[in-house]
């Protein structure tokens, strides 16, 4: 019966070692699942960032097209034209006001209608 007892002890020891290895493997599986979830989340974040970058690239490509350049040039031309018109108007107004303020018969005769307009009710 010593052989049977030794076999039983060996079987108990093998089952215990197997249970310990199984528990260790289950812990490893759980850790790897957690790491896998973290990596999947990081991958999703990276994919979102990549999509955003591609959207920026697409926008930059659109902005460099000839159509966009023509529209931008036309916008600048309109702005310059508006500024020049304002400057001309202000220069004319400035010249008119200087003529009203300048002493002399021409200035007085030019300012007479203005003075009459200001004094009349």
Helices and strands as residue ranges (DSSP letters): H 2-63, H 66-101, H 105-119
